[in-house]
Every structure is written in structure tokens, then in C-alpha cells.
Amino acid sequence: MPHAPPPHEHHHAPGVPHPAQAAPWSLLRMALPARLGMAALIAAGLWALVLVAMR
């Protein structure tokens, strides 16, 4: 009995990882002030979650 074809074809060898895809934004590609600001924003959001959870 023949196998059905996969839903999508891979375009790389089985032992090779998937090729990199362009990210819409990357923390590593931001300028230093923007990177620090984003890190502070993420940290503040995480602390807000902790404080809400402890309530």
C-alpha cells in the first residue's frame, strides 16, 4: 500500500536543522537604549504577574 505524501514538503536534508527565518523583531538587533527599555518593560510585566499571583 503506498504512503500518502506529507502535508508539506521539507526543503532540507533530514539531518540538517530548519533554516533560520527572519523575526519581525529581535531583542538582539535593537539599539542598546531600546534593548534596556524593552528588558525593563518585560521585567516589570513579570513582576506584576508575581505580585498579582501573591495577592
C-alpha positions as CSV (number, residue, x, y, z in Angstrom):
1,M,0.0,0.0,0.0
2,P,1.6,3.3,-1.0
3,H,2.2,6.0,1.6
4,A,0.4,9.3,1.3
5,P,2.6,12.3,0.7
6,P,3.4,14.5,3.7
7,P,1.2,17.6,4.0
8,H,4.2,19.9,3.3
9,E,7.5,19.1,1.7
10,H,10.7,19.8,3.5
11,H,13.4,21.6,1.6
12,H,16.4,20.5,3.7
13,A,18.1,17.2,4.4
14,P,16.8,15.2,7.4
15,G,20.0,15.7,9.5
16,V,20.1,19.5,8.9
17,P,18.1,21.9,11.1
18,H,15.5,24.1,9.7
19,P,16.9,27.2,8.1
20,A,16.7,30.4,10.1
21,Q,13.6,32.6,9.5
22,A,13.6,36.4,9.8
23,A,12.0,37.5,13.0
24,P,9.6,40.5,12.9
25,W,11.6,42.0,15.8
26,S,14.5,40.8,17.8
27,L,15.8,42.0,21.1
28,L,19.3,41.3,19.9
29,R,19.0,43.6,16.9
30,M,17.7,46.6,18.9
31,A,19.9,49.5,19.8
32,L,21.1,49.5,23.4
33,P,18.7,52.0,24.9
34,A,15.7,50.3,23.2
35,R,17.0,46.9,24.4
36,L,17.3,48.1,28.0
37,G,13.8,49.7,27.8
38,M,12.3,46.5,26.4
39,A,14.0,44.4,29.1
40,A,12.7,46.7,31.8
41,L,9.2,46.6,30.4
42,I,9.3,42.7,30.3
43,A,10.7,42.6,33.8
44,A,8.0,45.0,35.1
45,G,5.4,42.8,33.4
46,L,6.8,39.7,35.1
47,W,6.9,41.4,38.5
48,A,3.3,42.5,38.0
49,L,2.3,38.8,37.4
50,V,4.2,37.8,40.6
51,L,2.5,40.5,42.7
52,V,-0.9,39.6,41.3
53,A,-0.3,35.9,42.0
54,M,0.7,36.6,45.6
55,R,-2.4,38.6,46.3
